[in-house]
Amino acid sequence: MEKLKRIFALIGAILLMALYGSTLIFALLDSPAASSLLSASIAATVLVPVLLYAYILIARILKHRGNDNDGSDI
């Protein structure tokens, strides 16, 4: 499981680096489509880490939810 987490972390880091690079490239291009692509790239640069954080938070909550057996089931 730890190896899988490391692989996903590496993929996430590479994805973020690609998003930052594409944002820079789209900002420097002088094309009609560059403005739309720049907006999409900036949105993805913000949304991808937020969604990943939310996924990790929910997975952590659900993992601990199944382990809560304090004996209050009377």
C-alpha positions as CSV (number, residue, x, y, z in Angstrom):
1,M,0.0,0.0,0.0
2,E,2.8,2.4,0.8
3,K,4.4,1.8,-2.6
4,L,1.1,2.6,-4.3
5,K,0.8,5.8,-2.3
6,R,4.3,6.8,-3.4
7,I,3.5,6.1,-7.1
8,F,0.3,8.2,-6.9
9,A,2.3,11.0,-5.1
10,L,4.9,11.0,-7.9
11,I,2.2,11.0,-10.6
12,G,0.5,13.9,-8.8
13,A,3.8,15.9,-8.6
14,I,4.4,15.3,-12.3
15,L,0.9,16.4,-13.2
16,L,1.2,19.6,-11.2
17,M,4.6,20.4,-12.9
18,A,2.9,19.8,-16.3
19,L,0.1,22.1,-15.3
20,Y,2.5,24.9,-14.2
21,G,4.5,24.5,-17.4
22,S,1.4,24.6,-19.6
23,T,0.2,27.7,-17.7
24,L,3.5,29.5,-18.4
25,I,3.5,28.4,-22.1
26,F,-0.2,29.5,-22.7
27,A,0.6,32.8,-21.0
28,L,3.4,33.5,-23.5
29,L,1.6,32.3,-26.7
30,D,-0.1,34.9,-28.9
31,S,-2.9,32.9,-30.3
32,P,-6.7,33.3,-30.2
33,A,-7.0,29.9,-28.4
34,A,-4.3,30.7,-25.9
35,S,-6.6,32.8,-23.7
36,S,-9.1,30.0,-23.3
37,L,-6.3,27.4,-22.7
38,L,-4.7,29.7,-20.1
39,S,-8.0,30.0,-18.2
40,A,-8.5,26.3,-18.3
41,S,-4.9,25.6,-17.2
42,I,-5.2,28.1,-14.3
43,A,-8.5,26.5,-13.2
44,A,-7.0,23.0,-13.3
45,T,-3.9,24.2,-11.4
46,V,-6.2,25.2,-8.6
47,L,-8.8,22.6,-8.8
48,V,-6.7,19.4,-9.0
49,P,-4.9,19.9,-5.7
50,V,-8.1,20.9,-4.0
51,L,-9.9,17.8,-5.2
52,L,-7.0,15.6,-4.3
53,Y,-7.0,17.0,-0.8
54,A,-10.7,16.5,-0.5
55,Y,-10.4,12.9,-1.6
56,I,-7.6,12.2,0.9
57,L,-9.6,13.8,3.7
58,I,-12.8,11.8,2.9
59,A,-10.8,8.6,2.6
60,R,-9.2,9.2,6.0
61,I,-12.5,9.9,7.6
62,L,-14.1,6.8,6.1
63,K,-11.2,4.7,7.1
64,H,-11.5,5.7,10.7
65,R,-15.2,5.5,10.6
66,G,-15.1,1.7,10.2
67,N,-12.7,1.3,13.1
68,D,-15.0,3.2,15.7
69,N,-16.3,0.4,17.9
70,D,-16.5,1.9,21.4
71,G,-19.1,-0.5,22.7
72,S,-22.0,1.9,22.7
73,D,-24.2,-0.4,20.7
74,I,-26.5,-1.6,23.4
